[in-house]
Amino acid sequence: MEKTILFDGICNFCNASVRFIIKRDPQSRFRFASLQSEVGQKMLIKYKIPGNINSFIFIDGERCYTKSSAALRVCKHLKGFWKLFYVFILVPRPLRDRCYHFIAENRYKWFGKRESCMIPTPDIRSRFLE
């Protein structure tokens, strides 16, 4: 089953998160696309996700998850103790998403942003959708 992560390609925190996931996904289960890319935009339309969404998006087969649900479901598939974070799925979503929203709203201020989307290195290029 295809597992795709859509991320903000100009956000330094989001790009660091993608690199973090890649290092902890030795079986290469995840594919990636920036929200700003043509592929990302088509996926937003396909899954009826508003184009102005300020979220990390995880598409697992035909199911689409956003915000804290997306992040926790990705953790579930990572190697090591990171999968233990999935237990936080038991916290009510409004509370989880409030924490997520706080970080998302401040990510540019805290971590900065790029002028353009990340260009993957040759060793991970195959993991990115074009």
C-alpha positions as CSV (number, residue, x, y, z in Angstrom):
1,M,0.0,0.0,0.0
2,E,1.4,3.4,-1.0
3,K,2.3,5.7,1.8
4,T,2.8,9.3,0.8
5,I,3.7,12.4,2.8
6,L,2.9,15.8,1.6
7,F,5.0,18.6,3.3
8,D,5.6,22.3,3.1
9,G,8.7,22.3,0.8
10,I,9.9,25.8,1.8
11,C,9.7,25.1,5.6
12,N,13.0,24.3,7.2
13,F,11.3,22.3,10.0
14,C,9.3,20.3,7.5
15,N,12.4,19.5,5.4
16,A,14.2,18.4,8.5
17,S,11.2,16.2,9.4
18,V,11.4,14.6,5.9
19,R,15.1,13.8,6.4
20,F,14.3,12.5,9.9
21,I,11.6,10.1,8.5
22,I,13.9,8.9,5.6
23,K,16.6,8.0,8.1
24,R,14.1,5.9,10.2
25,D,12.4,4.3,7.2
26,P,15.0,1.7,6.0
27,Q,12.4,-0.2,4.0
28,S,11.5,2.9,2.0
29,R,7.8,2.7,2.7
30,F,7.2,6.4,2.4
31,R,7.1,8.6,-0.7
32,F,7.3,12.4,-0.5
33,A,6.0,15.4,-2.4
34,S,6.0,19.0,-1.4
35,L,2.6,20.8,-1.1
36,Q,3.9,23.3,-3.7
37,S,4.7,20.7,-6.3
38,E,2.4,19.8,-9.2
39,V,2.1,16.3,-7.7
40,G,1.2,17.7,-4.3
41,Q,-1.4,20.0,-5.8
42,K,-3.0,17.2,-7.7
43,M,-3.1,15.1,-4.5
44,L,-4.8,17.9,-2.6
45,I,-7.5,18.0,-5.3
46,K,-7.9,14.2,-5.4
47,Y,-8.3,13.9,-1.6
48,K,-10.4,17.1,-1.4
49,I,-8.0,18.9,0.9
50,P,-8.2,22.7,1.0
51,G,-5.3,24.3,-0.8
52,N,-4.7,26.7,2.1
53,I,-4.2,23.9,4.7
54,N,-1.3,24.5,7.0
55,S,-0.5,20.9,7.7
56,F,1.6,17.8,7.2
57,I,-0.5,15.3,5.3
58,F,-0.1,11.5,5.3
59,I,-1.9,9.5,2.7
60,D,-2.0,5.8,3.5
61,G,-3.6,4.0,0.6
62,E,-6.9,5.8,0.1
63,R,-7.0,7.3,3.6
64,C,-5.8,10.8,4.2
65,Y,-4.7,12.2,7.6
66,T,-3.7,15.7,8.6
67,K,-2.1,17.5,11.5
68,S,-1.4,15.4,14.6
69,S,-3.1,12.3,13.3
70,A,-0.8,12.4,10.2
71,A,2.4,12.8,12.4
72,L,1.4,10.1,14.8
73,R,0.5,7.6,12.1
74,V,3.8,8.2,10.4
75,C,5.6,7.5,13.8
76,K,3.8,4.2,13.9
77,H,5.8,3.0,10.9
78,L,9.2,4.3,11.9
79,K,12.0,2.1,13.2
80,G,13.1,2.3,16.8
81,F,11.3,3.8,19.8
82,W,9.6,6.4,17.6
83,K,6.7,4.1,17.0
84,L,5.9,4.4,20.7
85,F,4.7,8.0,20.0
86,Y,1.6,6.4,18.4
87,V,0.2,5.9,21.9
88,F,-0.7,9.7,21.8
89,I,-3.4,8.9,19.3
90,L,-5.4,8.1,22.4
91,V,-5.3,11.8,23.4
92,P,-8.4,13.6,22.0
93,R,-7.8,15.0,18.6
94,P,-8.8,18.6,19.4
95,L,-6.1,18.7,22.1
96,R,-3.5,17.1,19.9
97,D,-4.3,19.4,17.1
98,R,-4.1,22.4,19.3
99,C,-0.5,21.5,20.1
100,Y,0.2,20.8,16.4
101,H,-1.3,24.1,15.4
102,F,0.9,26.0,17.8
103,I,4.0,24.5,16.3
104,A,2.7,24.9,12.7
105,E,1.9,28.5,13.2
106,N,5.4,29.3,14.6
107,R,7.5,27.1,12.4
108,Y,8.8,29.8,10.1
109,K,9.6,32.1,13.0
110,W,11.5,29.4,14.9
111,F,13.1,27.5,12.1
112,G,13.0,29.8,9.1
113,K,12.0,29.0,5.5
114,R,13.7,28.6,2.1
115,E,13.3,30.6,-1.0
116,S,12.4,27.4,-2.9
117,C,11.6,23.7,-2.3
118,M,14.2,21.3,-1.2
119,I,16.1,19.4,-4.0
120,P,16.6,15.8,-2.9
121,T,20.1,14.3,-3.1
122,P,20.6,11.6,-5.7
123,D,20.5,8.8,-3.0
124,I,17.0,9.7,-1.9
125,R,15.6,11.1,-5.2
126,S,13.6,8.0,-5.9
127,R,11.6,8.5,-2.8
128,F,10.1,11.8,-4.1
129,L,7.2,11.9,-6.4
130,E,7.4,14.1,-9.5
